[in-house]
Amino acid sequence: MKISLTRFSALAFAASLLAATTLASAASAQDAEGIVVYNAQHESLGREWIDAFTKETGIKVTMRQGSDMQFANQIIQEGDASPADVFLTENSPAMALVDSAGLFAPVDKETLDLVPAQYRPADGMWTGIAARSTVFVYDKTKLTEDKLPKSLLDLADPAWKGRWGASPAGADFQAIVGALLQLKGEEATAAWLKAMKENATPYKGNSVAMKAVNAGEVEGAVIYHYYWFGDQAKTGENSKNVGQHYFKNQDPGAFVSVSGGGILKSTQHMKEAQAFLKFVAGKGGQDILKNGTSYEYAVSGESNDKLVPLADLNAPKVEASELDSKKVVELMTAAGLI
């Protein structure tokens, strides 16, 4: 069968048009997918932020849930091919790790201006979005306030052997150790960790450590503040015997950890990614912290009124972007804690 040149040209044109239409449709479909957020924050809080942002803007957000260092290492492995547009963490060491790899895009100045300087790095490559305070939760049936440790460093004393617990394998506790390292140096941190190995009972997670205190397994534990508030807001069954002790006095145990948000420089949706981070760091996202049940501190607005005000915590000055997660892992491994 012979095909005329005219008919062949028409068929070729039609094929080209179909291919172009297909590519355009694919591009439109990709745009319609919105942005991808690697969320290492608590899943419920991440979902609240995302749902509120999508309701306000119409921009679709796909959330992938994981942990701080899991995602930080994954992003570094993925490099410029990462499907993530935005990375949210519970603690800042994971942000610092990705930042040091040069994988973040600068955060818009309008967003940075929303957040006080102490809750974001000087380089402007990521910003704080929430905060949490270190506390010593204790068994009120066994300890009175005059018997509580005055400093985090006191827990290295042999008198505390077998009496306190923590979750050493978690990113939360490792951020606390990072603050100790920055404030007191490597030698003092190594000595404290060695004593911790002798004195403390390890648990898997802050909630588990608090439950152990409540059940009388140990007299106290080093965790973050919001686990107690969260349980109290529910049934209180895992914290009914538990009190919270704030070290204050710029003690390493008064460390306030900053949760961070950053935008991957490889994103194909820069405008939407910047809009999302601005929402989380701005009034919309911070009001969710104030009015919701995460009980984490807002960093650019008012916090939940049940919390001890940030200004009253008398936290030590710690540069969040310089918390050395690699050295912390090295020291904790050497001490036999992880």
C-alpha positions as CSV (number, residue, x, y, z in Angstrom):
1,M,0.0,0.0,0.0
2,K,1.4,3.4,-1.0
3,I,1.1,6.5,1.2
4,S,1.2,9.8,-0.6
5,L,3.8,12.4,0.6
6,T,1.0,14.8,1.6
7,R,-0.7,12.1,3.7
8,F,2.7,11.1,5.3
9,S,3.4,14.7,6.2
10,A,-0.1,15.0,7.8
11,L,0.6,11.8,9.8
12,A,4.0,13.0,10.9
13,F,2.5,16.4,12.0
14,A,-0.3,14.6,13.9
15,A,2.3,12.4,15.6
16,S,4.4,15.4,16.6
17,L,1.3,17.2,17.9
18,L,0.3,14.2,20.0
19,A,3.8,13.9,21.4
20,A,3.9,17.6,22.3
21,T,0.4,17.3,23.9
22,T,1.5,14.3,25.9
23,L,4.6,16.1,27.2
24,A,2.5,19.2,28.1
25,S,0.0,17.0,29.9
26,A,2.8,15.3,31.8
27,A,4.3,18.6,32.8
28,S,0.8,19.9,33.9
29,A,0.3,16.7,35.9
30,Q,3.7,17.2,37.6
31,D,2.8,20.8,38.4
32,A,-0.6,19.6,39.7
33,E,1.2,17.2,42.1
34,G,2.3,20.2,44.2
35,I,5.3,19.8,46.6
36,V,6.8,16.9,48.5
37,V,7.7,17.5,52.2
38,Y,10.1,15.2,54.0
39,N,8.6,15.5,57.5
40,A,10.6,14.4,60.5
41,Q,8.4,16.4,62.8
42,H,5.7,14.5,64.7
43,E,3.3,13.2,62.0
44,S,0.2,14.7,63.5
45,L,1.8,18.2,63.6
46,G,3.1,17.9,60.1
47,R,-0.3,16.9,58.9
48,E,-2.0,19.9,60.6
49,W,0.4,22.3,59.0
50,I,0.0,20.7,55.6
51,D,-3.8,20.5,55.7
52,A,-4.1,24.1,56.8
53,F,-1.7,25.3,54.1
54,T,-3.5,23.4,51.3
55,K,-6.9,24.7,52.5
56,E,-5.5,28.3,52.4
57,T,-3.6,28.1,49.1
58,G,-5.0,25.2,47.2
59,I,-1.4,23.8,46.7
60,K,-1.2,20.1,47.1
61,V,1.4,18.7,49.5
62,T,2.6,15.1,49.7
63,M,4.1,14.2,53.1
64,R,6.6,11.5,53.5
65,Q,7.2,10.6,57.2
66,G,10.5,9.7,58.7
67,S,13.1,10.7,61.3
68,D,15.7,13.6,61.5
69,M,18.9,11.8,60.6
70,Q,17.2,9.2,58.3
71,F,16.0,12.0,56.1
72,A,19.1,14.1,56.4
73,N,21.3,11.2,55.2
74,Q,18.8,10.3,52.5
75,I,18.7,13.8,51.1
76,I,22.5,13.8,51.0
77,Q,22.5,10.5,49.1
78,E,19.8,11.7,46.7
79,G,21.7,15.0,46.1
80,D,20.2,17.1,43.2
81,A,17.9,14.1,42.3
82,S,16.0,14.3,45.6
83,P,12.2,14.3,45.1
84,A,11.8,16.4,48.2
85,D,11.0,20.1,48.0
86,V,10.9,20.9,51.7
87,F,12.6,19.3,54.8
88,L,11.1,19.7,58.3
89,T,12.9,18.4,61.4
90,E,12.4,18.0,65.1
91,N,15.9,19.1,66.0
92,S,18.5,21.3,64.3
93,P,21.5,18.9,63.8
94,A,19.8,17.3,60.8
95,M,19.3,20.7,59.3
96,A,23.0,21.6,59.9
97,L,24.0,18.3,58.2
98,V,22.1,19.1,55.0
99,D,23.2,22.7,55.1
100,S,26.8,21.7,55.3
101,A,26.3,19.5,52.2
102,G,25.2,22.6,50.3
103,L,21.8,21.2,49.4
104,F,19.5,24.0,50.7
105,A,18.3,27.0,48.8
106,P,18.3,30.4,50.6
107,V,15.1,31.0,52.6
108,D,13.1,34.1,51.4
109,K,13.9,37.2,53.5
110,E,10.3,37.7,54.2
111,T,10.2,34.4,56.0
112,L,13.4,34.9,57.8
113,D,12.2,38.2,59.1
114,L,9.3,36.5,60.8
115,V,11.6,34.5,63.1
116,P,13.9,35.9,65.8
117,A,17.6,35.6,65.1
118,Q,18.2,33.1,68.0
119,Y,15.9,30.6,66.3
120,R,17.6,30.5,62.8
121,P,21.2,30.2,61.5
122,A,23.0,33.3,60.3
123,D,23.5,32.0,56.8
124,G,19.7,32.1,56.2
125,M,19.6,28.6,54.6
126,W,16.9,27.3,56.9
127,T,14.8,28.6,59.7
128,G,13.4,27.6,63.0
129,I,9.7,26.6,63.0
130,A,9.1,25.3,66.5
131,A,11.1,24.7,69.8
132,R,11.2,22.3,72.7
133,S,12.7,22.5,76.1
134,T,14.8,19.9,77.9
135,V,13.4,18.9,81.2
136,F,14.0,16.4,84.0
137,V,10.7,14.5,84.7
138,Y,10.6,12.9,88.1
139,D,8.5,10.6,90.3
140,K,6.7,12.9,92.7
141,T,6.1,10.0,95.0
142,K,9.9,9.5,95.5
143,L,11.5,12.9,95.0
144,T,10.8,16.3,96.5
145,E,12.0,19.5,94.8
146,D,14.9,19.8,97.2
147,K,16.2,16.4,96.1
148,L,16.2,17.2,92.4
149,P,19.4,17.7,90.4
150,K,20.4,21.3,90.2
151,S,22.2,20.7,86.9
152,L,22.2,18.2,84.1
153,L,25.8,17.6,85.0
154,D,24.8,16.3,88.5
155,L,23.4,13.2,86.9
156,A,27.0,12.0,86.4
157,D,27.3,11.7,90.2
158,P,27.5,8.0,91.4
159,A,24.6,8.9,93.8
160,W,22.4,8.9,90.7
161,K,23.4,5.4,89.6
162,G,20.3,3.4,88.5
163,R,18.0,6.2,89.3
164,W,17.4,8.0,86.0
165,G,16.8,7.2,82.4
166,A,16.9,8.6,78.9
167,S,16.5,7.6,75.2
168,P,20.1,7.8,74.0
169,A,19.5,6.5,70.5
170,G,17.0,9.2,69.7
171,A,17.6,12.4,67.8
172,D,16.1,14.4,70.7
173,F,18.6,13.2,73.3
174,Q,21.5,13.5,70.8
175,A,20.6,17.1,70.3
176,I,20.9,17.6,74.0
177,V,24.3,16.0,74.0
178,G,25.2,18.3,71.1
179,A,24.3,21.3,73.2
180,L,26.4,19.9,76.1
181,L,29.3,19.5,73.7
182,Q,29.1,23.0,72.4
183,L,28.8,24.5,75.9
184,K,31.3,22.4,77.9
185,G,33.7,20.9,75.3
186,E,34.6,17.4,74.2
187,E,36.5,16.3,77.4
188,A,33.7,17.2,79.8
189,T,31.0,15.7,77.4
190,A,32.9,12.4,77.1
191,A,33.3,12.2,80.9
192,W,29.5,12.9,81.4
193,L,28.6,10.3,78.8
194,K,30.9,7.7,80.4
195,A,29.1,8.4,83.7
196,M,25.7,8.2,82.0
197,K,26.6,4.7,80.8
198,E,27.1,3.7,84.4
199,N,24.1,5.6,85.9
200,A,21.3,5.7,83.4
201,T,18.7,3.2,82.2
202,P,18.3,3.4,78.4
203,Y,14.7,3.5,76.9
204,K,13.5,3.6,73.4
205,G,11.8,7.0,73.1
206,N,10.9,9.9,75.4
207,S,7.4,8.6,76.0
208,V,8.7,5.2,77.2
209,A,11.2,7.0,79.5
210,M,8.4,9.1,81.0
211,K,6.2,6.0,81.4
212,A,9.0,4.3,83.3
213,V,9.2,7.3,85.7
214,N,5.5,7.1,86.2
215,A,5.6,3.4,86.9
216,G,8.4,3.8,89.4
217,E,11.1,2.0,87.4
218,V,13.4,5.0,87.7
219,E,13.1,8.2,89.7
220,G,13.7,10.6,86.8
221,A,14.4,10.9,83.1
222,V,15.8,13.6,80.7
223,I,13.3,14.2,77.9
224,Y,11.5,17.2,76.2
225,H,8.7,19.1,77.9
226,Y,5.8,18.4,75.6
227,Y,5.5,14.7,76.2
228,W,4.2,15.4,79.7
229,F,1.8,18.1,78.5
230,G,0.5,15.9,75.7
231,D,-0.2,13.0,78.1
232,Q,-1.8,15.4,80.7
233,A,-4.1,16.7,77.9
234,K,-5.3,13.2,77.2
235,T,-5.9,10.8,80.1
236,G,-2.8,11.6,82.2
237,E,-2.4,7.9,82.9
238,N,1.3,7.9,81.9
239,S,2.2,11.0,83.8
240,K,-0.1,11.1,86.9
241,N,2.9,10.5,89.2
242,V,5.3,12.7,87.2
243,G,6.4,16.3,87.8
244,Q,8.6,18.4,85.5
245,H,11.8,20.1,86.6
246,Y,13.3,22.9,84.5
247,F,17.0,23.4,85.1
248,K,17.1,27.0,84.0
249,N,20.2,29.1,85.0
250,Q,21.6,28.7,81.5
251,D,22.4,25.1,82.4
252,P,23.1,22.6,79.6
253,G,19.9,20.9,80.9
254,A,17.9,24.0,80.1
255,F,18.8,23.6,76.4
256,V,16.0,24.6,74.0
257,S,16.1,22.6,70.8
258,V,15.0,24.3,67.5
259,S,12.9,22.4,65.0
260,G,13.9,23.5,61.5
261,G,12.5,23.9,58.0
262,G,14.5,24.2,54.8
263,I,14.0,24.2,51.0
264,L,16.0,21.9,48.8
265,K,17.8,23.8,46.1
266,S,16.9,21.1,43.6
267,T,13.2,21.8,43.9
268,Q,11.3,22.4,40.7
269,H,8.6,24.2,42.7
270,M,10.5,27.0,44.4
271,K,7.6,29.4,44.7
272,E,5.3,26.8,46.2
273,A,8.0,25.5,48.6
274,Q,8.9,29.0,49.8
275,A,5.2,29.7,50.3
276,F,4.8,26.6,52.5
277,L,7.8,27.4,54.7
278,K,6.6,30.9,55.1
279,F,3.2,29.6,56.2
280,V,4.7,27.2,58.8
281,A,7.0,29.9,60.2
282,G,4.3,32.6,60.0
283,K,1.0,33.2,61.7
284,G,-0.8,30.2,60.2
285,G,1.7,27.6,61.3
286,Q,2.5,29.2,64.6
287,D,-1.2,29.5,65.6
288,I,-1.4,25.7,65.1
289,L,1.3,25.4,67.8
290,K,-0.5,27.9,70.0
291,N,-4.0,26.4,69.8
292,G,-3.2,22.8,69.0
293,T,-2.2,19.8,71.1
294,S,1.5,19.4,70.0
295,Y,2.5,21.6,73.0
296,E,5.7,22.6,71.2
297,Y,6.8,26.2,71.5
298,A,6.0,28.7,68.7
299,V,9.2,30.6,67.6
300,S,7.5,33.6,65.9
301,G,4.3,34.1,67.8
302,E,2.6,33.3,71.1
303,S,2.9,29.7,72.5
304,N,0.3,27.6,74.2
305,D,-0.6,29.4,77.4
306,K,-0.2,26.2,79.4
307,L,3.6,26.2,78.7
308,V,6.3,27.9,80.8
309,P,7.1,31.0,78.7
310,L,10.3,30.6,76.6
311,A,11.7,33.8,78.2
312,D,11.4,32.2,81.7
313,L,13.4,29.1,80.8
314,N,16.7,31.0,81.0
315,A,18.1,28.6,78.4
316,P,21.9,28.6,77.5
317,K,22.9,30.3,74.3
318,V,23.5,27.6,71.8
319,E,24.2,28.0,68.1
320,A,21.7,25.6,66.5
321,S,23.5,25.5,63.2
322,E,26.7,24.4,64.8
323,L,25.5,21.3,66.8
324,D,27.9,18.6,65.7
325,S,25.9,15.5,65.2
326,K,28.9,13.5,63.8
327,K,31.0,14.2,66.9
328,V,28.0,13.4,69.2
329,V,27.6,10.0,67.6
330,E,31.3,9.4,67.9
331,L,31.3,10.2,71.6
332,M,28.2,8.3,72.4
333,T,29.4,5.3,70.5
334,A,32.7,5.4,72.4
335,A,30.8,5.5,75.7
336,G,28.8,2.5,74.6
337,L,25.4,4.3,74.6
338,I,24.6,3.7,71.0
